[in-house]
Amino acid sequence: QMKKQCGQKLLIQMKTECVPCSLNLKTQCLAGYTKITNGTGIPDCRYYLEIKTHTLSFPGCRHHCVKEFEQPECCQGYWGPDCMGK
């Protein structure tokens, strides 16, 4: 029995919203994603606060998240939803 499915593993990365670092401890990734940063996350972003007529920007933190999923594909020489051969 030859393998007819040659799926590819895809890694999707996303970053959570930028928030004050002290608040970022509790930040969760979207459902299905795994957090790959610890603690308060990575201080590589800025968040904005609007105060009356001004918008102020502050250094903030965010988390990086990943999700792995299989993209099903047929091996060479096979095709269709059931990967039928010749």
PDB file of N, CA, C and O in Angstrom:
ATOM      1  N   GLN A   1       0.858  -1.198   0.000  1.00  0.00           N
ATOM      2  CA  GLN A   1       0.000   0.000   0.000  1.00  0.00           C
ATOM      3  C   GLN A   1       0.886   1.238   0.000  1.00  0.00           C
ATOM      4  O   GLN A   1       1.517   1.558   1.007  1.00  0.00           O
ATOM      5  N   MET A   2       0.930   1.932  -1.136  1.00  0.00           N
ATOM      6  CA  MET A   2       1.746   3.138  -1.219  1.00  0.00           C
ATOM      7  C   MET A   2       1.013   4.326  -0.620  1.00  0.00           C
ATOM      8  O   MET A   2      -0.215   4.404  -0.655  1.00  0.00           O
ATOM      9  N   LYS A   3       1.778   5.233  -0.081  1.00  0.00           N
ATOM     10  CA  LYS A   3       1.181   6.429   0.496  1.00  0.00           C
ATOM     11  C   LYS A   3       0.786   7.381  -0.631  1.00  0.00           C
ATOM     12  O   LYS A   3       1.618   7.762  -1.454  1.00  0.00           O
ATOM     13  N   LYS A   4      -0.496   7.761  -0.658  1.00  0.00           N
ATOM     14  CA  LYS A   4      -0.966   8.636  -1.725  1.00  0.00           C
ATOM     15  C   LYS A   4      -1.142  10.072  -1.247  1.00  0.00           C
ATOM     16  O   LYS A   4      -1.297  10.994  -2.048  1.00  0.00           O
ATOM     17  N   GLN A   5      -1.113  10.244   0.071  1.00  0.00           N
ATOM     18  CA  GLN A   5      -1.249  11.589   0.639  1.00  0.00           C
ATOM     19  C   GLN A   5       0.136  12.116   0.975  1.00  0.00           C
ATOM     20  O   GLN A   5       0.884  11.492   1.727  1.00  0.00           O
ATOM     21  N   CYS A   6       0.469  13.266   0.412  1.00  0.00           N
ATOM     22  CA  CYS A   6       1.752  13.899   0.746  1.00  0.00           C
ATOM     23  C   CYS A   6       1.470  15.283   1.306  1.00  0.00           C
ATOM     24  O   CYS A   6       1.813  16.294   0.693  1.00  0.00           O
ATOM     25  N   GLY A   7       0.855  15.319   2.453  1.00  0.00           N
ATOM     26  CA  GLY A   7       0.459  16.598   3.044  1.00  0.00           C
ATOM     27  C   GLY A   7       1.664  17.404   3.470  1.00  0.00           C
ATOM     28  O   GLY A   7       2.727  16.856   3.760  1.00  0.00           O
ATOM     29  N   GLN A   8       1.488  18.701   3.504  1.00  0.00           N
ATOM     30  CA  GLN A   8       2.544  19.583   3.973  1.00  0.00           C
ATOM     31  C   GLN A   8       2.127  20.196   5.299  1.00  0.00           C
ATOM     32  O   GLN A   8       0.974  20.579   5.496  1.00  0.00           O
ATOM     33  N   LYS A   9       3.097  20.279   6.205  1.00  0.00           N
ATOM     34  CA  LYS A   9       2.830  20.956   7.477  1.00  0.00           C
ATOM     35  C   LYS A   9       3.090  22.447   7.293  1.00  0.00           C
ATOM     36  O   LYS A   9       4.167  22.841   6.844  1.00  0.00           O
ATOM     37  N   LEU A  10       2.119  23.265   7.634  1.00  0.00           N
ATOM     38  CA  LEU A  10       2.291  24.708   7.533  1.00  0.00           C
ATOM     39  C   LEU A  10       2.307  25.298   8.930  1.00  0.00           C
ATOM     40  O   LEU A  10       1.523  24.895   9.790  1.00  0.00           O
ATOM     41  N   LEU A  11       3.194  26.245   9.156  1.00  0.00           N
ATOM     42  CA  LEU A  11       3.272  26.927  10.442  1.00  0.00           C
ATOM     43  C   LEU A  11       2.809  28.361  10.231  1.00  0.00           C
ATOM     44  O   LEU A  11       3.421  29.116   9.475  1.00  0.00           O
ATOM     45  N   ILE A  12       1.734  28.728  10.897  1.00  0.00           N
ATOM     46  CA  ILE A  12       1.215  30.086  10.782  1.00  0.00           C
ATOM     47  C   ILE A  12       1.581  30.840  12.049  1.00  0.00           C
ATOM     48  O   ILE A  12       1.300  30.378  13.155  1.00  0.00           O
ATOM     49  N   GLN A  13       2.211  32.005  11.888  1.00  0.00           N
ATOM     50  CA  GLN A  13       2.589  32.813  13.048  1.00  0.00           C
ATOM     51  C   GLN A  13       1.703  34.040  13.132  1.00  0.00           C
ATOM     52  O   GLN A  13       1.350  34.636  12.115  1.00  0.00           O
ATOM     53  N   MET A  14       1.351  34.407  14.334  1.00  0.00           N
ATOM     54  CA  MET A  14       0.635  35.663  14.527  1.00  0.00           C
ATOM     55  C   MET A  14       1.135  36.331  15.795  1.00  0.00           C
ATOM     56  O   MET A  14       1.760  35.695  16.643  1.00  0.00           O
ATOM     57  N   LYS A  15       0.853  37.615  15.913  1.00  0.00           N
ATOM     58  CA  LYS A  15       1.226  38.359  17.116  1.00  0.00           C
ATOM     59  C   LYS A  15      -0.041  38.911  17.737  1.00  0.00           C
ATOM     60  O   LYS A  15      -0.972  39.311  17.038  1.00  0.00           O
ATOM     61  N   THR A  16      -0.063  38.926  19.067  1.00  0.00           N
ATOM     62  CA  THR A  16      -1.227  39.487  19.748  1.00  0.00           C
ATOM     63  C   THR A  16      -1.148  41.012  19.679  1.00  0.00           C
ATOM     64  O   THR A  16      -0.129  41.578  19.282  1.00  0.00           O
ATOM     65  N   GLU A  17      -2.222  41.651  20.064  1.00  0.00           N
ATOM     66  CA  GLU A  17      -2.291  43.106  20.046  1.00  0.00           C
ATOM     67  C   GLU A  17      -1.270  43.694  21.013  1.00  0.00           C
ATOM     68  O   GLU A  17      -0.945  43.089  22.034  1.00  0.00           O
ATOM     69  N   CYS A  18      -0.774  44.872  20.682  1.00  0.00           N
ATOM     70  CA  CYS A  18       0.186  45.551  21.545  1.00  0.00           C
ATOM     71  C   CYS A  18      -0.537  46.190  22.732  1.00  0.00           C
ATOM     72  O   CYS A  18      -1.464  46.981  22.558  1.00  0.00           O
ATOM     73  N   VAL A  19      -0.097  45.834  23.937  1.00  0.00           N
ATOM     74  CA  VAL A  19      -0.704  46.394  25.151  1.00  0.00           C
ATOM     75  C   VAL A  19       0.420  46.773  26.131  1.00  0.00           C
ATOM     76  O   VAL A  19       1.575  46.404  25.921  1.00  0.00           O
ATOM     77  N   PRO A  20       0.078  47.506  27.195  1.00  0.00           N
ATOM     78  CA  PRO A  20       1.098  47.761  28.225  1.00  0.00           C
ATOM     79  C   PRO A  20       1.690  46.436  28.714  1.00  0.00           C
ATOM     80  O   PRO A  20       0.962  45.472  28.951  1.00  0.00           O
ATOM     81  N   CYS A  21       3.005  46.400  28.859  1.00  0.00           N
ATOM     82  CA  CYS A  21       3.676  45.136  29.195  1.00  0.00           C
ATOM     83  C   CYS A  21       3.128  44.512  30.473  1.00  0.00           C
ATOM     84  O   CYS A  21       3.023  43.290  30.578  1.00  0.00           O
ATOM     85  N   SER A  22       2.778  45.355  31.444  1.00  0.00           N
ATOM     86  CA  SER A  22       2.280  44.825  32.717  1.00  0.00           C
ATOM     87  C   SER A  22       0.955  44.089  32.535  1.00  0.00           C
ATOM     88  O   SER A  22       0.621  43.208  33.328  1.00  0.00           O
ATOM     89  N   LEU A  23       0.207  44.440  31.508  1.00  0.00           N
ATOM     90  CA  LEU A  23      -1.082  43.790  31.265  1.00  0.00           C
ATOM     91  C   LEU A  23      -0.941  42.563  30.384  1.00  0.00           C
ATOM     92  O   LEU A  23      -1.885  41.787  30.245  1.00  0.00           O
ATOM     93  N   ASN A  24       0.233  42.381  29.785  1.00  0.00           N
ATOM     94  CA  ASN A  24       0.376  41.361  28.744  1.00  0.00           C
ATOM     95  C   ASN A  24       0.561  39.958  29.297  1.00  0.00           C
ATOM     96  O   ASN A  24       0.470  38.982  28.553  1.00  0.00           O
ATOM     97  N   LEU A  25       0.825  39.847  30.615  1.00  0.00           N
ATOM     98  CA  LEU A  25       0.965  38.514  31.228  1.00  0.00           C
ATOM     99  C   LEU A  25      -0.265  37.656  30.959  1.00  0.00           C
ATOM    100  O   LEU A  25      -0.157  36.457  30.704  1.00  0.00           O
ATOM    101  N   LYS A  26      -1.443  38.293  31.019  1.00  0.00           N
ATOM    102  CA  LYS A  26      -2.692  37.533  30.933  1.00  0.00           C
ATOM    103  C   LYS A  26      -3.166  37.322  29.496  1.00  0.00           C
ATOM    104  O   LYS A  26      -4.141  36.610  29.257  1.00  0.00           O
ATOM    105  N   THR A  27      -2.470  37.947  28.538  1.00  0.00           N
ATOM    106  CA  THR A  27      -2.916  37.851  27.144  1.00  0.00           C
ATOM    107  C   THR A  27      -2.851  36.418  26.632  1.00  0.00           C
ATOM    108  O   THR A  27      -1.839  35.735  26.793  1.00  0.00           O
ATOM    109  N   GLN A  28      -3.931  35.974  26.019  1.00  0.00           N
ATOM    110  CA  GLN A  28      -3.977  34.637  25.431  1.00  0.00           C
ATOM    111  C   GLN A  28      -3.917  34.739  23.912  1.00  0.00           C
ATOM    112  O   GLN A  28      -4.309  35.747  23.324  1.00  0.00           O
ATOM    113  N   CYS A  29      -3.426  33.690  23.300  1.00  0.00           N
ATOM    114  CA  CYS A  29      -3.450  33.614  21.843  1.00  0.00           C
ATOM    115  C   CYS A  29      -4.862  33.273  21.391  1.00  0.00           C
ATOM    116  O   CYS A  29      -5.691  32.825  22.183  1.00  0.00           O
ATOM    117  N   LEU A  30      -5.120  33.487  20.117  1.00  0.00           N
ATOM    118  CA  LEU A  30      -6.400  33.067  19.558  1.00  0.00           C
ATOM    119  C   LEU A  30      -6.557  31.560  19.728  1.00  0.00           C
ATOM    120  O   LEU A  30      -5.568  30.833  19.823  1.00  0.00           O
ATOM    121  N   ALA A  31      -7.788  31.102  19.766  1.00  0.00           N
ATOM    122  CA  ALA A  31      -8.056  29.671  19.924  1.00  0.00           C
ATOM    123  C   ALA A  31      -7.325  28.883  18.841  1.00  0.00           C
ATOM    124  O   ALA A  31      -7.363  29.249  17.667  1.00  0.00           O
ATOM    125  N   GLY A  32      -6.670  27.818  19.234  1.00  0.00           N
ATOM    126  CA  GLY A  32      -5.963  26.983  18.276  1.00  0.00           C
ATOM    127  C   GLY A  32      -4.498  27.352  18.121  1.00  0.00           C
ATOM    128  O   GLY A  32      -3.719  26.591  17.546  1.00  0.00           O
ATOM    129  N   TYR A  33      -4.121  28.515  18.630  1.00  0.00           N
ATOM    130  CA  TYR A  33      -2.727  28.949  18.538  1.00  0.00           C
ATOM    131  C   TYR A  33      -1.993  28.656  19.843  1.00  0.00           C
ATOM    132  O   TYR A  33      -2.602  28.646  20.913  1.00  0.00           O
ATOM    133  N   THR A  34      -0.693  28.420  19.753  1.00  0.00           N
ATOM    134  CA  THR A  34       0.143  28.161  20.919  1.00  0.00           C
ATOM    135  C   THR A  34       1.057  29.353  21.151  1.00  0.00           C
ATOM    136  O   THR A  34       1.707  29.841  20.227  1.00  0.00           O
ATOM    137  N   LYS A  35       1.101  29.814  22.386  1.00  0.00           N
ATOM    138  CA  LYS A  35       1.957  30.947  22.745  1.00  0.00           C
ATOM    139  C   LYS A  35       3.407  30.478  22.786  1.00  0.00           C
ATOM    140  O   LYS A  35       3.722  29.493  23.454  1.00  0.00           O
ATOM    141  N   ILE A  36       4.297  31.182  22.072  1.00  0.00           N
ATOM    142  CA  ILE A  36       5.706  30.771  22.074  1.00  0.00           C
ATOM    143  C   ILE A  36       6.590  31.797  22.772  1.00  0.00           C
ATOM    144  O   ILE A  36       7.816  31.688  22.752  1.00  0.00           O
ATOM    145  N   THR A  37       5.960  32.793  23.388  1.00  0.00           N
ATOM    146  CA  THR A  37       6.720  33.763  24.177  1.00  0.00           C
ATOM    147  C   THR A  37       6.271  33.654  25.628  1.00  0.00           C
ATOM    148  O   THR A  37       5.148  33.235  25.910  1.00  0.00           O
ATOM    149  N   ASN A  38       7.153  34.033  26.541  1.00  0.00           N
ATOM    150  CA  ASN A  38       6.869  33.866  27.969  1.00  0.00           C
ATOM    151  C   ASN A  38       6.579  35.188  28.654  1.00  0.00           C
ATOM    152  O   ASN A  38       6.851  36.264  28.122  1.00  0.00           O
ATOM    153  N   GLY A  39       6.017  35.076  29.851  1.00  0.00           N
ATOM    154  CA  GLY A  39       5.876  36.233  30.729  1.00  0.00           C
ATOM    155  C   GLY A  39       5.104  37.373  30.092  1.00  0.00           C
ATOM    156  O   GLY A  39       3.953  37.214  29.683  1.00  0.00           O
ATOM    157  N   THR A  40       5.758  38.529  30.014  1.00  0.00           N
ATOM    158  CA  THR A  40       5.086  39.708  29.466  1.00  0.00           C
ATOM    159  C   THR A  40       5.254  39.812  27.950  1.00  0.00           C
ATOM    160  O   THR A  40       4.795  40.778  27.340  1.00  0.00           O
ATOM    161  N   GLY A  41       5.908  38.826  27.343  1.00  0.00           N
ATOM    162  CA  GLY A  41       6.040  38.831  25.891  1.00  0.00           C
ATOM    163  C   GLY A  41       7.234  39.634  25.419  1.00  0.00           C
ATOM    164  O   GLY A  41       8.220  39.787  26.140  1.00  0.00           O
ATOM    165  N   ILE A  42       7.137  40.145  24.202  1.00  0.00           N
ATOM    166  CA  ILE A  42       8.259  40.826  23.567  1.00  0.00           C
ATOM    167  C   ILE A  42       7.964  42.323  23.454  1.00  0.00           C
ATOM    168  O   ILE A  42       6.939  42.715  22.897  1.00  0.00           O
ATOM    169  N   PRO A  43       8.867  43.159  23.983  1.00  0.00           N
ATOM    170  CA  PRO A  43       8.619  44.613  23.984  1.00  0.00           C
ATOM    171  C   PRO A  43       9.026  45.244  22.651  1.00  0.00           C
ATOM    172  O   PRO A  43       9.936  46.071  22.599  1.00  0.00           O
ATOM    173  N   ASP A  44       8.343  44.846  21.578  1.00  0.00           N
ATOM    174  CA  ASP A  44       8.776  45.287  20.248  1.00  0.00           C
ATOM    175  C   ASP A  44       7.703  46.108  19.536  1.00  0.00           C
ATOM    176  O   ASP A  44       7.670  46.151  18.306  1.00  0.00           O
ATOM    177  N   CYS A  45       6.830  46.757  20.296  1.00  0.00           N
ATOM    178  CA  CYS A  45       5.731  47.456  19.627  1.00  0.00           C
ATOM    179  C   CYS A  45       5.334  48.695  20.434  1.00  0.00           C
ATOM    180  O   CYS A  45       5.833  48.925  21.535  1.00  0.00           O
ATOM    181  N   ARG A  46       4.435  49.474  19.865  1.00  0.00           N
ATOM    182  CA  ARG A  46       3.916  50.650  20.566  1.00  0.00           C
ATOM    183  C   ARG A  46       2.393  50.613  20.527  1.00  0.00           C
ATOM    184  O   ARG A  46       1.788  50.205  19.536  1.00  0.00           O
ATOM    185  N   TYR A  47       1.795  51.048  21.623  1.00  0.00           N
ATOM    186  CA  TYR A  47       0.327  51.158  21.636  1.00  0.00           C
ATOM    187  C   TYR A  47      -0.026  52.628  21.831  1.00  0.00           C
ATOM    188  O   TYR A  47       0.798  53.426  22.277  1.00  0.00           O
ATOM    189  N   TYR A  48      -1.257  52.966  21.491  1.00  0.00           N
ATOM    190  CA  TYR A  48      -1.657  54.377  21.435  1.00  0.00           C
ATOM    191  C   TYR A  48      -2.790  54.673  22.396  1.00  0.00           C
ATOM    192  O   TYR A  48      -3.708  53.868  22.554  1.00  0.00           O
ATOM    193  N   LEU A  49      -2.724  55.812  23.027  1.00  0.00           N
ATOM    194  CA  LEU A  49      -3.802  56.290  23.890  1.00  0.00           C
ATOM    195  C   LEU A  49      -4.236  57.656  23.396  1.00  0.00           C
ATOM    196  O   LEU A  49      -3.410  58.534  23.146  1.00  0.00           O
ATOM    197  N   GLU A  50      -5.538  57.821  23.260  1.00  0.00           N
ATOM    198  CA  GLU A  50      -6.042  59.135  22.866  1.00  0.00           C
ATOM    199  C   GLU A  50      -6.445  59.907  24.107  1.00  0.00           C
ATOM    200  O   GLU A  50      -7.289  59.463  24.885  1.00  0.00           O
ATOM    201  N   ILE A  51      -5.835  61.062  24.281  1.00  0.00           N
ATOM    202  CA  ILE A  51      -6.148  61.911  25.424  1.00  0.00           C
ATOM    203  C   ILE A  51      -6.616  63.262  24.888  1.00  0.00           C
ATOM    204  O   ILE A  51      -5.829  64.053  24.368  1.00  0.00           O
ATOM    205  N   LYS A  52      -7.894  63.497  25.026  1.00  0.00           N
ATOM    206  CA  LYS A  52      -8.505  64.716  24.489  1.00  0.00           C
ATOM    207  C   LYS A  52      -8.136  64.874  23.011  1.00  0.00           C
ATOM    208  O   LYS A  52      -8.616  64.118  22.166  1.00  0.00           O
ATOM    209  N   THR A  53      -7.283  65.855  22.701  1.00  0.00           N
ATOM    210  CA  THR A  53      -6.993  66.103  21.287  1.00  0.00           C
ATOM    211  C   THR A  53      -5.685  65.456  20.847  1.00  0.00           C
ATOM    212  O   THR A  53      -5.292  65.582  19.687  1.00  0.00           O
ATOM    213  N   HIS A  54      -5.012  64.767  21.757  1.00  0.00           N
ATOM    214  CA  HIS A  54      -3.712  64.199  21.422  1.00  0.00           C
ATOM    215  C   HIS A  54      -3.751  62.676  21.407  1.00  0.00           C
ATOM    216  O   HIS A  54      -4.514  62.053  22.145  1.00  0.00           O
ATOM    217  N   THR A  55      -2.933  62.100  20.571  1.00  0.00           N
ATOM    218  CA  THR A  55      -2.717  60.654  20.615  1.00  0.00           C
ATOM    219  C   THR A  55      -1.284  60.418  21.067  1.00  0.00           C
ATOM    220  O   THR A  55      -0.337  60.861  20.417  1.00  0.00           O
ATOM    221  N   LEU A  56      -1.132  59.723  22.176  1.00  0.00           N
ATOM    222  CA  LEU A  56       0.190  59.436  22.708  1.00  0.00           C
ATOM    223  C   LEU A  56       0.551  57.986  22.403  1.00  0.00           C
ATOM    224  O   LEU A  56      -0.309  57.105  22.414  1.00  0.00           O
ATOM    225  N   SER A  57       1.826  57.750  22.131  1.00  0.00           N
ATOM    226  CA  SER A  57       2.248  56.374  21.888  1.00  0.00           C
ATOM    227  C   SER A  57       3.233  55.947  22.965  1.00  0.00           C
ATOM    228  O   SER A  57       4.106  56.717  23.365  1.00  0.00           O
ATOM    229  N   PHE A  58       3.081  54.706  23.433  1.00  0.00           N
ATOM    230  CA  PHE A  58       3.907  54.175  24.500  1.00  0.00           C
ATOM    231  C   PHE A  58       4.498  52.839  24.059  1.00  0.00           C
ATOM    232  O   PHE A  58       3.882  52.102  23.288  1.00  0.00           O
ATOM    233  N   PRO A  59       5.709  52.530  24.559  1.00  0.00           N
ATOM    234  CA  PRO A  59       6.239  51.200  24.271  1.00  0.00           C
ATOM    235  C   PRO A  59       5.374  50.138  24.943  1.00  0.00           C
ATOM    236  O   PRO A  59       4.956  50.309  26.088  1.00  0.00           O
ATOM    237  N   GLY A  60       5.106  49.051  24.239  1.00  0.00           N
ATOM    238  CA  GLY A  60       4.275  47.988  24.798  1.00  0.00           C
ATOM    239  C   GLY A  60       4.843  46.623  24.469  1.00  0.00           C
ATOM    240  O   GLY A  60       5.927  46.496  23.901  1.00  0.00           O
ATOM    241  N   CYS A  61       4.080  45.601  24.842  1.00  0.00           N
ATOM    242  CA  CYS A  61       4.503  44.226  24.622  1.00  0.00           C
ATOM    243  C   CYS A  61       3.425  43.460  23.867  1.00  0.00           C
ATOM    244  O   CYS A  61       2.249  43.822  23.884  1.00  0.00           O
ATOM    245  N   ARG A  62       3.858  42.394  23.206  1.00  0.00           N
ATOM    246  CA  ARG A  62       2.896  41.482  22.586  1.00  0.00           C
ATOM    247  C   ARG A  62       3.481  40.078  22.590  1.00  0.00           C
ATOM    248  O   ARG A  62       4.689  39.891  22.738  1.00  0.00           O
ATOM    249  N   HIS A  63       2.618  39.114  22.427  1.00  0.00           N
ATOM    250  CA  HIS A  63       3.049  37.719  22.386  1.00  0.00           C
ATOM    251  C   HIS A  63       3.063  37.217  20.953  1.00  0.00           C
ATOM    252  O   HIS A  63       2.316  37.698  20.100  1.00  0.00           O
ATOM    253  N   HIS A  64       3.917  36.252  20.707  1.00  0.00           N
ATOM    254  CA  HIS A  64       3.956  35.583  19.420  1.00  0.00           C
ATOM    255  C   HIS A  64       3.293  34.214  19.587  1.00  0.00           C
ATOM    256  O   HIS A  64       3.538  33.510  20.567  1.00  0.00           O
ATOM    257  N   CYS A  65       2.462  33.852  18.627  1.00  0.00           N
ATOM    258  CA  CYS A  65       1.710  32.607  18.683  1.00  0.00           C
ATOM    259  C   CYS A  65       1.905  31.850  17.378  1.00  0.00           C
ATOM    260  O   CYS A  65       2.089  32.457  16.324  1.00  0.00           O
ATOM    261  N   VAL A  66       1.864  30.532  17.448  1.00  0.00           N
ATOM    262  CA  VAL A  66       1.953  29.733  16.223  1.00  0.00           C
ATOM    263  C   VAL A  66       0.839  28.695  16.181  1.00  0.00           C
ATOM    264  O   VAL A  66       0.311  28.273  17.210  1.00  0.00           O
ATOM    265  N   LYS A  67       0.506  28.305  14.975  1.00  0.00           N
ATOM    266  CA  LYS A  67      -0.488  27.257  14.753  1.00  0.00           C
ATOM    267  C   LYS A  67       0.051  26.386  13.633  1.00  0.00           C
ATOM    268  O   LYS A  67       0.490  26.881  12.594  1.00  0.00           O
ATOM    269  N   GLU A  68       0.008  25.074  13.863  1.00  0.00           N
ATOM    270  CA  GLU A  68       0.499  24.155  12.842  1.00  0.00           C
ATOM    271  C   GLU A  68      -0.691  23.461  12.215  1.00  0.00           C
ATOM    272  O   GLU A  68      -1.556  22.952  12.927  1.00  0.00           O
ATOM    273  N   PHE A  69      -0.750  23.431  10.888  1.00  0.00           N
ATOM    274  CA  PHE A  69      -1.794  22.609  10.317  1.00  0.00           C
ATOM    275  C   PHE A  69      -1.346  21.933   9.042  1.00  0.00           C
ATOM    276  O   PHE A  69      -0.498  22.446   8.312  1.00  0.00           O
ATOM    277  N   GLU A  70      -1.931  20.768   8.780  1.00  0.00           N
ATOM    278  CA  GLU A  70      -1.581  19.982   7.611  1.00  0.00           C
ATOM    279  C   GLU A  70      -2.370  20.477   6.429  1.00  0.00           C
ATOM    280  O   GLU A  70      -3.591  20.620   6.495  1.00  0.00           O
ATOM    281  N   GLN A  71      -1.675  20.735   5.357  1.00  0.00           N
ATOM    282  CA  GLN A  71      -2.359  21.025   4.117  1.00  0.00           C
ATOM    283  C   GLN A  71      -2.351  19.734   3.319  1.00  0.00           C
ATOM    284  O   GLN A  71      -1.303  19.303   2.838  1.00  0.00           O
ATOM    285  N   PRO A  72      -3.535  19.106   3.174  1.00  0.00           N
ATOM    286  CA  PRO A  72      -3.551  17.815   2.481  1.00  0.00           C
ATOM    287  C   PRO A  72      -3.270  17.993   0.990  1.00  0.00           C
ATOM    288  O   PRO A  72      -3.865  18.842   0.327  1.00  0.00           O
ATOM    289  N   GLU A  73      -2.369  17.191   0.490  1.00  0.00           N
ATOM    290  CA  GLU A  73      -2.072  17.190  -0.936  1.00  0.00           C
ATOM    291  C   GLU A  73      -1.815  15.760  -1.351  1.00  0.00           C
ATOM    292  O   GLU A  73      -1.371  14.939  -0.547  1.00  0.00           O
ATOM    293  N   CYS A  74      -2.095  15.463  -2.608  1.00  0.00           N
ATOM    294  CA  CYS A  74      -1.807  14.132  -3.118  1.00  0.00           C
ATOM    295  C   CYS A  74      -0.347  14.063  -3.550  1.00  0.00           C
ATOM    296  O   CYS A  74       0.246  15.066  -3.948  1.00  0.00           O
ATOM    297  N   CYS A  75       0.222  12.861  -3.463  1.00  0.00           N
ATOM    298  CA  CYS A  75       1.574  12.676  -3.974  1.00  0.00           C
ATOM    299  C   CYS A  75       1.538  12.760  -5.498  1.00  0.00           C
ATOM    300  O   CYS A  75       0.472  12.721  -6.111  1.00  0.00           O
ATOM    301  N   GLN A  76       2.710  12.875  -6.089  1.00  0.00           N
ATOM    302  CA  GLN A  76       2.806  12.980  -7.540  1.00  0.00           C
ATOM    303  C   GLN A  76       2.196  11.745  -8.207  1.00  0.00           C
ATOM    304  O   GLN A  76       2.450  10.617  -7.782  1.00  0.00           O
ATOM    305  N   GLY A  77       1.401  11.958  -9.238  1.00  0.00           N
ATOM    306  CA  GLY A  77       0.781  10.839  -9.941  1.00  0.00           C
ATOM    307  C   GLY A  77      -0.589  10.484  -9.395  1.00  0.00           C
ATOM    308  O   GLY A  77      -1.263   9.612  -9.944  1.00  0.00           O
ATOM    309  N   TYR A  78      -1.016  11.144  -8.323  1.00  0.00           N
ATOM    310  CA  TYR A  78      -2.348  10.920  -7.748  1.00  0.00           C
ATOM    311  C   TYR A  78      -3.100  12.235  -7.747  1.00  0.00           C
ATOM    312  O   TYR A  78      -2.496  13.307  -7.755  1.00  0.00           O
ATOM    313  N   TRP A  79      -4.433  12.148  -7.738  1.00  0.00           N
ATOM    314  CA  TRP A  79      -5.205  13.384  -7.776  1.00  0.00           C
ATOM    315  C   TRP A  79      -6.592  13.166  -7.192  1.00  0.00           C
ATOM    316  O   TRP A  79      -6.980  12.043  -6.868  1.00  0.00           O
ATOM    317  N   GLY A  80      -7.330  14.262  -7.063  1.00  0.00           N
ATOM    318  CA  GLY A  80      -8.708  14.178  -6.589  1.00  0.00           C
ATOM    319  C   GLY A  80      -8.795  14.128  -5.079  1.00  0.00           C
ATOM    320  O   GLY A  80      -7.782  14.016  -4.390  1.00  0.00           O
ATOM    321  N   PRO A  81     -10.045  14.213  -4.558  1.00  0.00           N
ATOM    322  CA  PRO A  81     -10.235  14.247  -3.107  1.00  0.00           C
ATOM    323  C   PRO A  81      -9.747  12.973  -2.421  1.00  0.00           C
ATOM    324  O   PRO A  81      -9.374  13.004  -1.248  1.00  0.00           O
ATOM    325  N   ASP A  82      -9.749  11.846  -3.148  1.00  0.00           N
ATOM    326  CA  ASP A  82      -9.301  10.582  -2.526  1.00  0.00           C
ATOM    327  C   ASP A  82      -7.927  10.169  -3.017  1.00  0.00           C
ATOM    328  O   ASP A  82      -7.479   9.053  -2.753  1.00  0.00           O
ATOM    329  N   CYS A  83      -7.249  11.071  -3.738  1.00  0.00           N
ATOM    330  CA  CYS A  83      -5.903  10.791  -4.239  1.00  0.00           C
ATOM    331  C   CYS A  83      -5.869   9.477  -5.024  1.00  0.00           C
ATOM    332  O   CYS A  83      -5.086   8.577  -4.720  1.00  0.00           O
ATOM    333  N   MET A  84      -6.727   9.384  -6.030  1.00  0.00           N
ATOM    334  CA  MET A  84      -6.787   8.184  -6.851  1.00  0.00           C
ATOM    335  C   MET A  84      -5.612   8.170  -7.829  1.00  0.00           C
ATOM    336  O   MET A  84      -5.179   9.215  -8.316  1.00  0.00           O
ATOM    337  N   GLY A  85      -5.109   6.973  -8.105  1.00  0.00           N
ATOM    338  CA  GLY A  85      -4.006   6.838  -9.059  1.00  0.00           C
ATOM    339  C   GLY A  85      -4.534   6.620 -10.468  1.00  0.00           C
ATOM    340  O   GLY A  85      -5.729   6.744 -10.736  1.00  0.00           O
ATOM    341  N   LYS A  86      -3.626   6.298 -11.338  1.00  0.00           N
ATOM    342  CA  LYS A  86      -3.998   6.072 -12.748  1.00  0.00           C
ATOM    343  C   LYS A  86      -4.879   4.828 -12.864  1.00  0.00           C
ATOM    344  O   LYS A  86      -5.297   4.469 -13.965  1.00  0.00           O
TER     345      LYS A  86
END
